[in-house]
Amino acid sequence: MGEEKKQSSYRRKVSTRVLSYFLAIAVLPVIIVSVILTNAGTEPLLKSAASNQQRLSSDGARQVDRYIDSLISQLELSASQFSLAPDQLEPQLKNLMSNNTDLQKVEFLTLDRTLRTATRGSDGIRIASSTLPSSDNSSNNQGLSLMDNERQLIDVSRDVNNRPLITIGISVYDSTSTTNRLLGSIIGYYQTTDETWKSILPELDSDEKMYVVDTDNQLVYHPDETTLTIRNDFSTVESVRSFAGGEGETKQTISAEKQDVLANASLTDVGWSVIVEQPVSSVNGAYMSFILTAITVAIVMVVSTVLASILFTWRIASPVKSLLDGIRRLSKNDYSQPIDVKTNDEFREMSETLNGLGANISTYINSLQANNSNLSFGQSQLQSIINSVNDGIIAINARQEIVSINPSATRIVNHVEPPFVGRPLSEIFPWTIDGRPLNLDIGYSGTKSYEGVVLAKGESVQYMNLIVQVNEREDESVAAIITMHDQTATRELDFMKLDFVAIAAHELRTPLTVISGYLDVINREAIHSLSTENIEDLQNAIIGTQQLRELINKLLNIARIERGDMEIFLDKLNLTQMTATNVEQHQQIAAQKRQVLSFTSSINHNVYVPADPASITEVLNNLIGNAIKYTPDGGQIRVNITATSDEARVEVIDNGPGIPEELREKLFSKFYRAERSMITGTRGTGLGLFISKTVIELQRGTIGISPDQGRGGSAFYFTLPVYLPERDDALVTQNVSRGRHGWFKKRTNN
């Protein structure tokens, strides 16, 4: 029963997949063609609509200008016939309003500040008269402005029902006078109806809309009466704001009704905008019939495809069932009954292939059983070899948990209680390197080496080198193999060598001091008792003792550095002054080689750093001394100091032979002398730059050689942090010792 359900489920999956393939093959081309044709037809239609809108908005702007010009001309004509006689002025105002039904109110202001106002009401036209105070210019600012500036006024105001009034004002002159005397100003307030605007603006289609806004984006006209009286400000409407008060190409934007529209705007001579809108949906309406046709075709294709897929599925279901039954038998290790498919196509070829595969699997199983026996024996031998190795070997998984560990590795951590397998590696082996916990990187396959690894064991430490072989893996059984090589005895031997160097250097100091003393005594009396040749020999002996003393001091410094006993005492150091003084002290030596030694600074103040004066002096002596030593006679050496808000930088630049790029990384190593020293024949120990690097890094600085800029010579530099009181005052006050902790700070007890 269960097998039948599985077969039925499989046939349903095949049927579903075949149906989906048939639908994709049949319907997808119809959809693609429909989309392409729709897009291809929509684009020219949009272009045609855009061109039509541009024409409509331009025609509308011209018509609005004509209408405004007609109102101005009408008002000018009436004003030119006005008489200032009181008995004639009021009839003239009533006559003006009677001749223009759109005119709702007229204000006439004379030079004597007499204001006459004609207002249209339900009971007819009423005339009111008042006098403006001479001290108040705000009562009728527009009328006064017209008389002062002799200009026209074109504006939009609102009546009590919040309907827009087109406001037009002009200055009135006496046309009968030869001097064209100013009589006053007249302002007319015109209320236009929807019928008026329809007669002004060009005729639109039913789905198009045209409205007018002034320079402040306030509505002047809108075909929707409700919008016209309720909403005045259109400055936030995207279809208005996108034109920003200027003309432009037709754009697809959002109307005040939040509808996608095509819009175009044209400017009138008075700065108003005539905007035409048309819904995007109406532009594409011509293609709706095509879309309906495409949908009908798609439905027919779906029905045909379903029928074809059912027939196709029935034709392939029988051989697939036979193949499925045979594969199930193979999965149960039953290779006795072959798969029998009657068709003469790929299904029969597949059945024969599966039958051959079953015979091969049966052979392989027998071979694997024999190989497993041999593999077990080989694993036993390999485990014996691993257990006999003196180096510690650990296998870990991807989570860095111990999978396997040999006896040599367990002896290294004999102070830790077993078991070890299954526990985190960092818990059993808390390795550190340079004082920080060691984090193994096993994310990528390959071999990685870690030297100078320290393992704390109670009061003692153990030193070792690690080799980590990271495997390429798909599972998490064994991610990496770690080999530990104990270096404790070697480190102890190095420690003994350092002890010997330190003791020997100290022992050499005593006889050297005696020799130096006697040489000084002889030197003071040499001028009276020795010949010139003997005096030169004596001076060479004194120079030799000085060089030997410098060598002994450097060897002692190296011993202190390696033992971790070197100490740095911080002070607030004037780096500018110290550098200038050091340059001055080297002038005589440079002069002997006819070299130009100069000091420059790009800053006009002293730079202070938290540093040890003695060690910084030694660094300057090393860098400037090397520059003098390796620069040819007559060369130039420049010592420059710069500073930022964070660090100070001292640079020693010479025009000597320079240093090859491949040798620069080795310059700051112990006992290394660059190739130029061999060429020029200069002498040295190769310790100065190593000591300089150590003391600079102990004081949170950097030291190095600048990249070659193609100018020849070399440029050594070092940097130190600029003195910050809030950070460095406490260190200087307490005279804090910043000792460098090396390998041999502690001896091991093993």
Order of alpha helices (4+ residues) and beta strands (2+ residues): alpha-alpha-beta-beta-beta-alpha-beta-beta-beta-alpha-beta-beta-alpha-alpha-beta-beta-beta-alpha-alpha-alpha-beta-beta-alpha-alpha-beta-beta-beta-beta-beta-alpha-alpha-beta-alpha-alpha-beta-beta-alpha-beta-beta-alpha-alpha-beta-beta-alpha
